[in-house]
């Protein structure tokens, strides 16, 4: 037979598991809202790494003229 301590331990583990799952869901929700509050690429304007680049053939540098 099992002792009452085993049942109590199981309930405690299950309670801990539920609390951990709830805390994790709350953290996910916070990250989701934080991500939504950050400005996106379209809000920032042009990416400075590719600003001024024109697709197609590029002009030759002056040393090759």
Beta strands, then each sheet from edge to edge (+ up, - down):
end
